[in-house]
Every structure is written in C-alpha cells, then in structure tokens.
Amino acid sequence: MLAVVTGATGFVGRAVCARLLKSGWRVRGLARTLRPQPPQGIELRLLDLEREDPATALEGADVVFHLAGRAHILEDTSRDPGAAFQSANSEATAQLAHAAVKAGVSSFLFASTAKVHGEESPGRPFTERDAPAPQDPYSHSKWDAEQRLRGILPHSTILRPPLVYGPGVGANFLRLMKLVERGIPLPLASVNNRRSMIFVGNLADCFVSCATLPAASGRTFLVSDGEDVSTPQLLQRLGTHMNTPANLWPCPPSLLRFGATVLGKRPEADRLLGSLQLDSSAVLGVGWRRPYSLEEGLEQTVLWYRGKSPPTQ
C-alpha cells in the first residue's frame, strides 16, 4: 500500500510518516522544502501545492493524507492574510482532491481544525453536531476546504484536532515550556478553564487508523487526548516533568483580559484563559483507541525538550 503524505516535513506530517512506516506502508512525502528532514525510509518529493499540479505525485497512491497548509499569518504584509489562507488551505485542497479523483485514490484524509467550531466552547465540549462558526481567516479557510472536499470526494475523512503538542512542537506550547523552565512568574493561578489537546502521536495514529477503518469513511471527527485540563494544571504538569515547579501567581482573569486588550494581545490571552473542549466519542465509536494518555504525551514532549528523545514518534 502506498500512502502519499502532504506536508511531510511538518510537525504532524513527520509523525504520520513515522507511524505509516512503522505499520509497513510505503510512503511518498510531499513538501515545499527539505527541512526539517522527514523520517528515513520515505520517498520525498518537492511540490508546492499552490503553484504546481500534484497529478504526477499521486501516481500509484492508495491513500492520501493531506496535512499541508498554512496556520500562521504571513510575514509578507503586502499580501492579504485571508487570500493567503484561502490559497494554501482551500484552493490547494480542492486541486489535490481533483487530482486524487483522477488518480483513482481509494481513501483521502484531511487535517482540518477544531477552530472550525469557534474559539471557545459553549460551557460543554463541542461535538461534530455543533454548527461551524469559524472566527478568523485560518478557520474560515479550513471550513471552506472541508466543504469543497466533500463536494469532490464525499467519502473523504476529516479530522478536526485542537492544539497539537509533542516532540518537535513550536509556537505557543514551546514558549510555555521555556517560561516554566526559567521560573518566570505567571499570573495564571486563578484561571479555571478547560482545554482539549492532542499528542502528536495520538493524532498520527488516528489518521492512520481512520485510513483502514471502513466506518470512518465519509465522516468528520473531533479528536483529542480525552482529558481536558486548565491552563494552570497544564503548567503544573509540565513543571512536574521538568522538575521545575511552575511559578504561578493569582490574578483575576478579567484583569488579565483587560490588560491583554490594551496591549493588543487579546487573542493570545483568550487561548490561555478561555475553554475549548472537544467530545471525541464519535471517532472512538468507529474503532480508534488512543495509544497515549495526556500524561505520557507530556512526558515525551519534555524528554524531547531536554534533548533525550527524537522529534517524531
């Protein structure tokens, strides 16, 4: 069986490639650049999905894992962010789906985002039955990609993960680990939110499992580690694994939001203070089982951070 993985050099892409190789798949990785390197043993091809025809890259493929996309605002301020997200996440997905139809690909899996449902859950975990309510250009582009994909490949499988962490993580999660390690005072002890996350090893396993589970065909799933934690709990657990207790101080969340608004950092504050919970029972219902607990995922992430484990699982 040949699997084609787009975004093969990305954070999630590397983990999916490693998981496929472990299961005996042949893997062809597609990426814009050669860095960082994907796992050894895959066939890597350079391809820009926004500018190049993917038809040749899909020849002989049985399954496509479409993980490539844009998640961050461009540094090039001359380009409209909304248009950039649409091009990378929606237009490229539609083009790849059309190429998959022509290539006779039997299964197509797409990495969307839980942010399709909104930035904050309504006092309970989101389910797949909740109406989409994307609130930024990134989530709008992912929701648009989902709808276009359904029109081209009705039997495709869509996964909507929350924050993904694990060996090789960057961005905000990496910054949190650095803050804990340095013992910097964090005014987050009074935060009482709940957030779902997913370990990259769990997400990779879910993608590969859904490719072979007949009941997953044509479905959309919210996926998570199955244990929601508050921001202070997350920091405390990271501190435990790092042998450096998180330096947490009390401060009213309303005051933190006000300060963040004044500083133009409200979206960043909302991610630390708000709740975003997911109900993953639907994907468990088709036969997937999480190989890692949240605690195991955090432990592996800290080991990587300390240089004691590789960046992929």
C-alpha positions, 0 to 999 in steps of 0.5 A, a space after each residue: 500500500 502506498 500512502 502519499 503524505 502532504 506536508 511531510 516535513 511538518 510537525 504532524 506530517 513527520 509523525 504520520 510518516 513515522 507511524 505509516 512506516 512503522 505499520 509497513 506502508 510505503 510512503 511518498 512525502 510531499 513538501 515545499 522544502 527539505 527541512 526539517 528532514 522527514 523520517 528515513 525510509 520515505 520517498 520525498 518529493 518537492 511540490 508546492 501545492 499552490 503553484 504546481 499540479 500534484 497529478 504526477 505525485 499521486 501516481 500509484 497512491 492508495 491513500 492520501 493524507 493531506 496535512 499541508 497548509 498554512 496556520 500562521 499569518 504571513 510575514 509578507 504584509 503586502 499580501 492579504 492574510 485571508 487570500 493567503 489562507 484561502 490559497 494554501 488551505 482551500 484552493 490547494 485542497 480542492 486541486 489535490 482532491 481533483 487530482 486524487 479523483 483522477 488518480 483513482 485514490 481509494 481513501 483521502 484524509 484531511 487535517 482540518 481544525 477544531 477552530 472550525 467550531 469557534 474559539 471557545 466552547 459553549 460551557 460543554 465540549 463541542 461535538 461534530 453536531 455543533 454548527 461551524 462558526 469559524 472566527 478568523 481567516 485560518 478557520 474560515 479557510 479550513 471550513 471552506 476546504 472541508 466543504 469543497 472536499 466533500 463536494 469532490 470526494 464525499 467519502 473523504 475523512 476529516 479530522 478536526 484536532 485542537 492544539 497539537 503538542 509533542 516532540 518537535 512542537 513550536 509556537 505557543 506550547 514551546 514558549 510555555 515550556 521555556 517560561 516554566 523552565 526559567 521560573 518566570 512568574 505567571 499570573 495564571 493561578 486563578 484561571 479555571 478553564 478547560 482545554 482539549 489537546 492532542 499528542 502528536 502521536 495520538 493524532 498520527 495514529 488516528 489518521 492512520 487508523 481512520 485510513 483502514 477503518 471502513 466506518 470512518 469513511 465519509 465522516 468528520 471527527 473531533 479528536 483529542 487526548 480525552 482529558 481536558 485540563 486548565 491552563 494552570 494544571 497544564 503548567 503544573 504538569 509540565 513543571 512536574 516533568 521538568 522538575 521545575 515547579 511552575 511559578 504561578 501567581 493569582 490574578 483575576 482573569 478579567 484583569 488579565 483580559 483587560 490588560 491583554 486588550 490594551 496591549 493588543 494581545 487579546 487573542 493570545 490571552 483568550 487561548 490561555 484563559 478561555 475553554 475549548 473542549 472537544 467530545 471525541 466519542 464519535 471517532 472512538 465509536 468507529 474503532 480508534 483507541 488512543 495509544 497515549 494518555 495526556 500524561 505520557 504525551 507530556 512526558 515525551 514532549 519534555 524528554 524531547 525538550 531536554 534533548 533525550 528523545 527524537 522529534 517524531 514518534 
